[in-house]
Amino acid sequence: MDVLRRAGVKMDFPCGGCGACGKCRVKIISKAEPPKEEEIKHIPESELKEGIRLACLFKVNSDVELEVAFKEEEAKVLEQGIMTSFDIDPPVKKRRFLIESSLKTLPLEDQLTRAVGFPIEPECRLEVLRLLSRRSSEEGTAVIKNGRIVGIEDGDTTGEIYGAAIDIGTTTVVLSLIDMITGKELAVVSALNPQKEFGQDVLSRISHAKWWHVHVLQDLL
């Protein structure tokens, strides 16, 4: 199992590699070692004679030639569902502003905060002021979160607020682009969860993360 992963061979281990599901079958072309008790339970005797073994239980002690016998079934990802009515109140809002000539004598930060009516978020201050200093127009749109300015945009973009909705499931991952003003789904993409090769269930993946490397599973997403 570890050798196949290091070699980049994509193969599922639904039980997390403990020999309980019997799914990770490989055919040993070179001489195969005697089958283990778990393999006898899951693999017919005729296949055992042909060199079929479980990758998670087969220990590689020397060079070995094998074929992956496991065939992954095609999966259809559910991307649509029933949407109930709800109130739309996104945490990010926008406000159009105009810096009038009477404000030009003030520092840039004061010009913006007076024109918008909100202070700048301290963590975003440098970037907001940098964008403000590069603007060619006195009009623009301020992006506001939790009562503080976190960004500015050219022109009137008050009608453009987008959000991402991510459904990270055990088997699949679905990402939707949402219009945060109307609540309409504009686009959707999906894929099988790449973590499934470390176990079909959450407990198997937790076990792998606990005893091996949690960053391996994190990097897959």
C-alpha positions as CSV (number, residue, x, y, z in Angstrom):
1,M,0.0,0.0,0.0
2,D,2.7,2.5,1.0
3,V,4.9,1.6,-2.0
4,L,1.9,2.1,-4.4
5,R,1.2,5.5,-2.9
6,R,4.8,6.6,-3.2
7,A,4.8,5.4,-6.8
8,G,1.8,7.6,-7.5
9,V,-0.5,4.6,-8.3
10,K,-4.1,5.7,-7.5
11,M,-5.9,3.0,-5.6
12,D,-8.6,3.1,-3.0
13,F,-8.3,1.5,0.4
14,P,-11.9,1.7,1.7
15,C,-11.1,0.3,5.2
16,G,-8.0,2.5,5.5
17,G,-5.6,-0.4,5.0
18,C,-6.4,-2.8,7.8
19,G,-7.4,-5.7,5.6
20,A,-11.1,-5.6,6.6
21,C,-12.7,-4.8,3.2
22,G,-10.8,-7.0,0.8
23,K,-11.0,-4.3,-2.0
24,C,-7.3,-3.4,-2.6
25,R,-6.5,-6.5,-4.7
26,V,-3.3,-6.8,-6.6
27,K,-1.9,-9.7,-8.7
28,I,1.6,-10.6,-7.9
29,I,3.3,-11.6,-11.1
30,S,6.5,-12.6,-9.4
31,K,6.4,-15.3,-6.7
32,A,3.7,-14.4,-4.1
33,E,4.1,-15.2,-0.4
34,P,1.5,-17.5,1.2
35,P,-1.8,-15.7,1.8
36,K,-2.7,-14.4,5.2
37,E,-5.8,-15.3,7.1
38,E,-7.5,-12.1,6.2
39,E,-6.8,-12.7,2.5
40,I,-8.2,-16.2,2.6
41,K,-11.5,-14.7,4.0
42,H,-11.9,-12.2,1.2
43,I,-10.3,-13.8,-1.8
44,P,-11.5,-17.0,-3.5
45,E,-9.1,-19.9,-3.5
46,S,-8.8,-19.9,-7.3
47,E,-7.7,-16.2,-7.3
48,L,-5.2,-16.9,-4.5
49,K,-3.6,-19.5,-6.7
50,E,-3.3,-16.9,-9.4
51,G,-1.3,-14.6,-7.1
52,I,-4.1,-12.3,-6.0
53,R,-3.3,-10.6,-2.7
54,L,-4.4,-7.5,-0.7
55,A,-2.0,-4.6,-1.2
56,C,-2.5,-3.4,2.4
57,L,-1.2,-6.7,3.8
58,F,1.5,-7.5,1.3
59,K,4.9,-6.7,2.6
60,V,7.5,-5.8,0.0
61,N,10.9,-7.2,1.0
62,S,12.5,-7.1,-2.5
63,D,11.7,-6.2,-6.1
64,V,8.2,-7.3,-7.0
65,E,6.2,-7.2,-10.2
66,L,2.4,-6.8,-9.9
67,E,-0.8,-5.7,-11.5
68,V,-3.5,-3.6,-9.8
69,A,-6.6,-5.8,-9.9
70,F,-8.9,-3.3,-8.2
71,K,-11.2,-1.4,-10.7
72,E,-12.7,1.8,-9.4
73,E,-16.4,2.2,-10.2
74,E,-17.5,5.4,-11.8
75,A,-19.3,7.7,-9.4
76,K,-21.9,10.3,-10.1
77,V,-21.6,13.4,-8.0
78,L,-24.9,15.0,-6.8
79,E,-24.7,18.7,-7.7
80,Q,-28.3,19.8,-7.4
81,G,-30.9,19.7,-4.6
82,I,-34.0,21.3,-3.3
83,M,-33.5,24.9,-2.1
84,T,-35.8,26.3,0.5
85,S,-36.5,30.0,0.9
86,F,-34.3,32.0,3.3
87,D,-33.3,35.6,4.1
88,I,-30.2,36.8,2.3
89,D,-27.9,38.8,4.6
90,P,-24.3,38.3,3.6
91,P,-21.5,39.4,6.0
92,V,-19.8,41.3,3.2
93,K,-21.6,44.4,1.8
94,K,-20.7,47.2,-0.6
95,R,-21.2,50.9,-0.6
96,R,-20.6,53.3,-3.4
97,F,-18.7,56.5,-2.5
98,L,-17.6,59.8,-4.0
99,I,-14.7,61.8,-2.6
100,E,-15.8,65.4,-3.0
101,S,-13.3,68.2,-3.5
102,S,-14.0,69.5,0.1
103,L,-12.3,66.3,1.4
104,K,-9.1,66.6,-0.7
105,T,-7.2,68.5,2.0
106,L,-7.5,65.5,4.4
107,P,-5.2,62.5,4.5
108,L,-6.3,59.6,2.3
109,E,-7.6,57.5,5.1
110,D,-9.8,60.3,6.4
111,Q,-11.0,61.0,2.8
112,L,-12.2,57.5,2.4
113,T,-13.7,57.0,5.9
114,R,-15.7,60.2,5.7
115,A,-16.9,59.4,2.1
116,V,-18.0,55.9,3.0
117,G,-19.0,56.4,6.6
118,F,-17.0,53.4,8.0
119,P,-13.5,53.0,9.3
120,I,-10.8,50.9,7.6
121,E,-10.1,47.4,9.0
122,P,-6.6,47.7,10.6
123,E,-5.3,44.5,9.0
124,C,-6.4,45.8,5.5
125,R,-5.3,49.4,6.0
126,L,-2.1,49.3,3.9
127,E,-3.7,47.5,1.0
128,V,-6.8,49.7,1.0
129,L,-4.7,52.9,1.0
130,R,-2.5,51.6,-1.7
131,L,-5.5,50.9,-3.9
132,L,-7.0,54.3,-3.1
133,S,-3.8,56.2,-4.0
134,R,-3.7,54.5,-7.4
135,R,-7.3,55.3,-8.4
136,S,-7.9,57.7,-11.3
137,S,-11.5,58.4,-10.4
138,E,-13.1,60.0,-7.4
139,E,-15.9,57.5,-7.4
140,G,-15.6,53.9,-6.3
141,T,-17.1,51.1,-4.2
142,A,-16.1,50.2,-0.7
143,V,-16.2,46.5,0.4
144,I,-17.4,46.4,4.0
145,K,-17.3,43.5,6.4
146,N,-18.4,43.8,10.1
147,G,-18.7,47.5,9.8
148,R,-15.1,48.1,8.5
149,I,-13.7,48.7,5.0
150,V,-11.7,45.7,3.8
151,G,-11.3,46.7,0.2
152,I,-12.2,49.2,-2.6
153,E,-13.1,48.6,-6.2
154,D,-13.3,50.9,-9.2
155,G,-16.7,52.0,-10.5
156,D,-20.0,51.0,-9.1
157,T,-19.8,47.3,-8.2
158,T,-22.6,47.3,-5.6
159,G,-24.5,44.8,-7.6
160,E,-21.7,42.3,-7.7
161,I,-21.1,40.3,-4.5
162,Y,-20.2,36.7,-4.8
163,G,-19.6,33.9,-2.4
164,A,-18.4,30.2,-2.5
165,A,-20.3,27.4,-0.9
166,I,-18.2,24.3,-0.4
167,D,-19.7,20.9,0.5
168,I,-16.8,18.6,1.6
169,G,-18.3,15.1,1.8
170,T,-16.8,11.8,2.7
171,T,-16.9,10.7,-1.0
172,T,-17.4,13.9,-3.0
173,V,-16.5,17.6,-2.9
174,V,-18.8,20.2,-4.5
175,L,-18.0,23.9,-5.0
176,S,-20.7,26.4,-5.9
177,L,-20.4,30.1,-6.9
178,I,-23.3,32.1,-5.4
179,D,-24.7,35.5,-6.1
180,M,-24.9,36.9,-2.6
181,I,-27.5,39.4,-3.6
182,T,-30.0,37.2,-5.2
183,G,-28.9,33.9,-3.7
184,K,-28.8,32.3,-7.1
185,E,-26.2,29.6,-7.9
186,L,-24.2,30.8,-10.9
187,A,-21.8,27.8,-11.4
188,V,-20.9,24.5,-9.8
189,V,-18.0,22.1,-10.1
190,S,-17.5,18.8,-8.4
191,A,-15.0,16.0,-7.9
192,L,-14.5,12.8,-5.9
193,N,-12.9,13.5,-2.6
194,P,-9.2,12.5,-3.1
195,Q,-9.0,11.5,0.6
196,K,-11.1,8.4,-0.1
197,E,-8.0,6.4,-0.9
198,F,-7.1,6.6,2.8
199,G,-10.5,5.1,3.7
200,Q,-14.1,5.4,2.7
201,D,-15.2,6.3,6.3
202,V,-14.2,9.2,8.4
203,L,-12.8,7.1,11.3
204,S,-10.4,5.3,8.9
205,R,-9.1,8.7,7.8
206,I,-8.8,10.0,11.4
207,S,-6.8,6.9,12.2
208,H,-4.5,7.5,9.3
209,A,-4.0,11.1,10.3
210,K,-3.4,10.1,13.9
211,W,-0.8,7.5,13.3
212,W,0.8,8.8,10.2
213,H,0.8,12.3,8.7
214,V,-2.2,14.6,8.9
215,H,-0.7,17.0,6.4
216,V,-0.9,14.2,3.7
217,L,-4.7,14.3,3.9
218,Q,-4.8,18.1,4.2
219,D,-2.7,18.6,1.1
220,L,-5.1,16.4,-1.0
221,L,-7.8,19.0,-0.6
